[in-house]
Amino acid sequence: MIRRVLIGAALLAATTAAFAVGPGDPKPAEDVDGKYFDADGVPTFNIAEDGTVDWYTYSGFRRYHAECHVCHGPDGMGSSYAPALAESVANIDYYTFYEVVVNGKQAVGTGQANQVMPAFGTNPNVMCYLDDIYVYLRARAQGGLPRGRPAKKEAKPDGFVEAENACMGS
């Protein structure tokens, strides 16, 4: 996970929001200990035919509702206070999403009101699970994941536990 975050940060430096594109084909091309990546190496979701979601999508649901839904509404659907992130993730790439979460965003005079999102780059409850949150929102935007808590999930992979402990300092 740390390697992917560092790679993401390096690629982020080379990517500008002005040239952001949608997240591309979400189909999993690689499975690394239960964490799925698309053909471009971007974290993605895996939903089985019976509705079982991968652990990272489930974790993203939990983390989103712990940290993000207060402003952005349940299930990434937006609120009167902040935009629908499921819609946003459908229109921006992973690296732009990463940049906005880490550094925050201020768009003064856009639309009907000023938009300000605080930076979460120092919040381990967000940063240790940022890929999970992205994967969950990507599944909501592109994968037909219904609203609410996923009914079935894969088992928690050992790699998730190791990465979580390393990130949280356990």
Secondary structure, 3 states (H helix, E strand, C coil): CHHHHHHHHHHHHHCCHHHCCCCCCCCCCEEECCEEECCCCCEECCECCCCCECHHHHHHHHHHHHHCHHHHCHHHCCCCCCCCHHHHHHHCCHHHHHHHHHHCEEECCCCCCCEEECCCCCCHHHHCCHHHHHHHHHHHHHCCCCCCCCCCECCCCHHHHHHHHHHHCC
